[in-house]
């Protein structure tokens, strides 16, 4: 829907080739596969990484055809370590955290390979990958290094599906998760700083005289 909206908007507001297009998609597909298996439409869970990464590449194609040339494509964190995975684990008779992280590993590997192929076919397009997976794992391994004290629980107290909760933690800036899947403002600030550092590194590696 967002790509369709961008396409329609480009008729009156042409795409700026210097604008940065951030592509971060896929996590909901994996969670929904267990929350609502019917959304798979007959697709096996094992085939989901191929399907999801194909969709991401299919989204890049129309955007680049509109004139978009600068992309920041974000891989996926280990969502099996998010509070929502524990919620699912209590409902289903399989090891959800491990299963989700195996799917994410496959997703990130396929995404990296497909982005390489896409870049070779579109030499005018610049794609920078934001390795959020490594960042997320680093945060989990050493939360104090990022100013966090809780990287396992939601800041929203007793958070339940339907956005029901009993209150807000006293120190949200020390929590990684706001609800059971989304980061807190502090978490997003860490991600933002990491994105800026990654983009700055990419810019510094651009040869002199190359736009």
C-alpha positions as CSV (number, residue, x, y, z in Angstrom):
1,X,0.0,0.0,0.0
2,X,2.8,2.4,0.8
3,X,4.5,1.7,-2.5
4,X,1.2,2.2,-4.4
5,X,0.8,5.5,-2.5
6,X,4.3,6.6,-3.5
7,X,3.6,5.7,-7.1
8,X,0.4,7.7,-7.2
9,X,2.1,10.7,-5.4
10,X,4.9,10.7,-7.9
11,X,2.6,11.8,-10.6
12,X,2.4,15.3,-9.0
13,X,5.5,15.2,-6.8
14,X,8.4,13.5,-8.6
15,X,10.7,11.3,-6.6
16,X,13.9,13.0,-5.4
17,X,16.8,10.8,-6.5
18,X,18.8,12.1,-3.5
19,X,16.2,11.3,-0.9
20,X,16.8,8.4,1.4
21,X,14.3,5.6,1.2
22,X,14.2,3.4,4.3
23,X,12.9,-0.2,3.8
24,X,12.2,-2.1,7.0
25,X,9.7,-4.8,6.6
26,X,9.0,-8.5,7.4
27,X,8.8,-9.0,11.2
28,X,5.0,-8.9,11.2
29,X,4.9,-11.7,8.6
30,X,6.7,-14.0,10.9
31,X,4.7,-13.2,14.0
32,X,1.4,-13.4,12.1
33,X,2.4,-16.9,10.8
34,X,1.9,-18.2,14.4
35,X,-0.8,-15.8,15.5
36,X,-3.0,-16.3,12.5
37,X,-1.7,-19.3,10.4
38,X,-4.4,-18.7,7.9
39,X,-2.5,-15.7,6.7
40,X,0.0,-18.0,5.1
41,X,-2.5,-19.0,2.5
42,X,-1.0,-22.5,2.2
43,X,2.6,-21.4,2.3
44,X,4.7,-23.4,4.7
45,X,6.5,-21.6,7.6
46,X,9.8,-22.9,6.2
47,X,9.2,-21.2,2.9
48,X,8.2,-17.9,4.6
49,X,11.8,-16.3,4.4
50,X,11.9,-16.8,0.7
51,X,8.4,-15.3,0.2
52,X,9.1,-12.3,2.5
53,X,12.5,-11.4,1.0
54,X,11.1,-11.7,-2.5
55,X,8.4,-9.2,-1.5
56,X,11.0,-6.8,-0.3
57,X,13.0,-7.0,-3.5
58,X,9.7,-6.7,-5.5
59,X,9.1,-3.4,-3.6
60,X,12.5,-2.0,-4.4
61,X,11.9,-2.4,-8.2
62,X,9.0,0.0,-8.6
63,X,10.6,2.5,-6.3
64,X,13.8,2.5,-8.3
65,X,11.8,2.8,-11.5
66,X,10.3,6.0,-10.2
67,X,13.7,7.4,-9.8
68,X,14.6,6.5,-6.2
69,X,18.3,5.8,-6.0
70,X,19.3,5.9,-2.3
71,X,18.1,3.0,-0.1
72,X,18.7,2.0,3.5
73,X,17.4,-1.6,3.8
74,X,17.1,-2.9,7.4
75,X,17.5,-6.5,8.2
76,X,15.5,-8.1,11.0
77,X,16.4,-8.5,14.7
78,X,16.1,-11.8,16.5
79,X,12.4,-11.4,17.2
80,X,12.4,-14.7,19.1
81,X,14.1,-12.7,21.9
82,X,11.2,-10.2,22.1
83,X,8.5,-10.4,24.8
84,X,5.9,-11.3,22.2
85,X,7.8,-14.6,21.5
86,X,7.4,-15.6,25.1
87,X,3.6,-14.9,24.9
88,X,3.4,-17.1,21.8
89,X,5.6,-19.8,23.4
90,X,3.0,-20.2,26.2
91,X,0.2,-20.8,23.7
92,X,1.9,-23.1,21.2
93,X,3.4,-26.6,21.6
94,X,6.7,-25.7,19.9
95,X,9.8,-23.7,20.9
96,X,8.6,-20.4,19.4
97,X,11.7,-18.3,20.3
98,X,14.1,-20.7,18.7
99,X,11.8,-21.2,15.6
100,X,11.4,-17.5,15.1
101,X,15.1,-16.8,15.3
102,X,15.9,-19.6,12.9
103,X,13.4,-18.0,10.4
104,X,15.1,-14.6,11.0
105,X,18.5,-16.1,10.3
106,X,17.2,-17.5,7.0
107,X,15.5,-14.2,6.2
108,X,18.7,-12.1,6.8
109,X,20.9,-14.5,4.8
110,X,18.5,-14.5,1.8
111,X,17.9,-10.7,2.0
112,X,21.7,-10.1,1.8
113,X,22.1,-12.3,-1.2
114,X,19.1,-10.9,-3.0
115,X,20.2,-7.3,-2.4
116,X,23.6,-8.1,-3.9
117,X,21.9,-9.4,-7.0
118,X,19.5,-6.4,-7.2
119,X,22.5,-4.0,-6.8
120,X,24.3,-5.6,-9.7
121,X,21.2,-5.3,-11.9
122,X,20.7,-1.7,-10.9
123,X,24.1,0.0,-11.0
124,X,22.6,3.5,-10.5
125,X,21.0,2.5,-7.2
126,X,22.9,2.7,-3.9
127,X,21.8,0.2,-1.3
128,X,23.1,0.4,2.3
129,X,22.2,-2.5,4.6
130,X,21.5,-1.6,8.3
131,X,22.5,-4.7,10.3
132,X,20.0,-4.3,13.0
133,X,20.3,-8.0,13.9
134,X,23.9,-7.5,15.1
135,X,23.0,-4.3,16.9
136,X,20.1,-6.1,18.7
137,X,22.2,-9.0,19.7
138,X,24.9,-6.6,21.1
139,X,22.2,-4.8,23.1
140,X,21.0,-8.1,24.6
141,X,24.5,-9.2,25.4
142,X,25.6,-5.9,27.0
143,X,22.5,-3.7,27.8
144,X,24.5,-1.5,30.2
145,X,26.8,-0.4,27.4
146,X,23.7,1.1,25.8
147,X,22.3,2.7,29.0
148,X,19.6,0.0,29.4
149,X,18.8,-2.2,32.4
150,X,15.9,-4.3,31.1
151,X,16.0,-5.9,27.6
152,X,13.5,-8.7,28.3
153,X,10.3,-7.2,29.5
154,X,7.8,-4.6,28.1
155,X,7.8,-1.2,29.8
156,X,4.0,-1.4,29.7
157,X,3.1,-3.4,32.8
158,X,1.2,-6.6,32.2
159,X,0.8,-5.8,28.5
160,X,-1.7,-8.0,26.8
161,X,-2.9,-8.3,23.1
162,X,-5.4,-5.6,22.3
163,X,-3.1,-3.0,23.8
164,X,-4.3,-3.7,27.4
165,X,-1.9,-2.9,30.2
166,X,-1.9,-1.9,33.9
167,X,0.6,1.0,33.8
168,X,3.9,2.2,32.6
169,X,7.3,1.4,34.1
170,X,9.0,4.0,36.2
171,X,12.2,4.1,34.0
172,X,11.2,3.7,30.4
173,X,14.5,5.1,29.2
174,X,16.2,2.0,30.7
175,X,13.9,-0.5,28.8
176,X,14.5,-1.8,25.3
177,X,10.9,-2.7,24.7
178,X,7.9,-0.4,25.1
179,X,5.2,-3.1,24.4
180,X,5.9,-6.7,23.5
181,X,7.4,-6.0,20.0
182,X,8.3,-2.3,19.6
183,X,11.3,-0.5,21.1
184,X,11.0,2.4,23.6
185,X,12.0,5.9,22.6
186,X,15.5,5.1,24.1
187,X,15.6,2.0,21.9
188,X,14.7,3.9,18.8
189,X,17.4,6.5,19.6
190,X,20.0,3.7,19.7
191,X,18.7,2.5,16.3
192,X,18.7,6.0,14.9
193,X,22.3,6.7,16.0
194,X,23.4,3.4,14.5
195,X,21.7,4.2,11.2
196,X,23.4,7.6,11.1
197,X,26.8,6.0,11.8
198,X,26.2,3.3,9.1
199,X,25.2,5.9,6.6
200,X,28.2,8.1,7.5
201,X,30.5,5.2,7.0
202,X,29.0,4.4,3.6
203,X,29.5,8.1,2.6
204,X,33.1,8.1,3.7
205,X,33.8,5.0,1.6
206,X,32.4,6.7,-1.6
207,X,35.4,7.5,-3.9
208,X,36.1,11.2,-4.5
209,X,34.2,12.6,-7.4
210,X,31.5,9.9,-7.3
211,X,28.1,11.3,-6.4
